Amino acid sequence: MQPISTPVHQLQQYYRLGNLDTCSSKWSALYDCLNLKTKRISKAQEILEAREKAKTHIWIYRTKEEASTNWYELFGHLDDME
């Protein structure tokens, strides 16, 4: 775990984002981890799987035809430039 209260970290956050890091996401993650540790393994696994399914993923799986149609919708205008 990265030390989040160090001056270097806080200066990096201020430089990159324009504000200091409140560390709330780190504390939430720690609380969540400790909370899951108190549950039975089967229940914890169930919670983790439900969270994974609820996440939006970067990739959209498409068939070859769907991918081709999407490609031409996004980039088909580039063929006209030749």
C-alpha positions as CSV (number, residue, x, y, z in Angstrom):
1,M,0.0,0.0,0.0
2,Q,1.4,3.4,-1.0
3,P,1.8,5.9,1.8
4,I,-0.9,8.4,1.0
5,S,-0.1,10.9,3.6
6,T,3.5,11.6,2.5
7,P,4.3,15.1,1.3
8,V,5.5,13.7,-2.0
9,H,2.2,11.9,-2.7
10,Q,0.1,15.0,-1.7
11,L,2.2,17.3,-3.9
12,Q,1.9,14.9,-6.8
13,Q,-1.9,14.9,-6.4
14,Y,-2.0,18.6,-6.1
15,Y,0.2,19.0,-9.2
16,R,-1.8,16.5,-11.3
17,L,-5.4,17.1,-10.1
18,G,-5.3,20.5,-8.5
19,N,-6.4,19.3,-5.0
20,L,-5.0,17.2,-2.1
21,D,-5.9,13.6,-1.7
22,T,-8.4,13.0,1.0
23,C,-7.6,9.3,1.0
24,S,-11.3,8.4,1.3
25,S,-11.1,5.8,-1.4
26,K,-8.2,4.1,0.4
27,W,-10.0,4.1,3.7
28,S,-13.2,2.7,2.0
29,A,-11.1,-0.1,0.4
30,L,-9.6,-1.0,3.7
31,Y,-12.9,-1.0,5.5
32,D,-14.4,-3.1,2.7
33,C,-11.5,-5.6,2.9
34,L,-11.8,-5.9,6.7
35,N,-15.6,-6.3,6.4
36,L,-15.3,-9.1,3.9
37,K,-12.7,-10.9,6.1
38,T,-15.4,-11.2,8.8
39,K,-17.8,-13.1,6.6
40,R,-17.8,-16.8,5.7
41,I,-15.7,-17.6,2.6
42,S,-18.7,-18.6,0.6
43,K,-20.6,-15.4,1.4
44,A,-17.5,-13.3,0.6
45,Q,-17.0,-15.1,-2.7
46,E,-20.6,-14.5,-3.6
47,I,-20.3,-10.8,-2.8
48,L,-17.1,-10.5,-4.9
49,E,-18.7,-12.3,-7.8
50,A,-21.7,-10.0,-7.7
51,R,-19.5,-7.0,-7.7
52,E,-17.5,-8.3,-10.7
53,K,-20.7,-8.9,-12.7
54,A,-22.0,-5.4,-11.8
55,K,-18.8,-3.7,-13.2
56,T,-18.9,-2.2,-16.7
57,H,-16.2,-3.6,-18.8
58,I,-14.0,-1.9,-21.3
59,W,-14.5,-4.5,-24.0
60,I,-17.8,-5.2,-25.8
61,Y,-17.9,-8.7,-27.3
62,R,-19.3,-8.7,-30.8
63,T,-19.8,-11.2,-33.6
64,K,-17.8,-10.7,-36.8
65,E,-20.8,-9.1,-38.5
66,E,-21.5,-6.8,-35.5
67,A,-17.9,-5.8,-35.4
68,S,-17.8,-5.1,-39.1
69,T,-21.0,-2.9,-39.0
70,N,-19.7,-1.0,-36.0
71,W,-16.3,-0.4,-37.7
72,Y,-18.0,1.0,-40.8
73,E,-20.2,3.2,-38.7
74,L,-17.2,4.7,-36.8
75,F,-14.6,4.7,-39.5
76,G,-16.4,4.3,-42.9
77,H,-16.1,7.9,-43.7
78,L,-12.3,7.4,-44.0
79,D,-12.8,5.3,-47.1
80,D,-14.3,8.2,-48.9
81,M,-11.1,10.3,-48.3
82,E,-9.0,8.1,-50.7
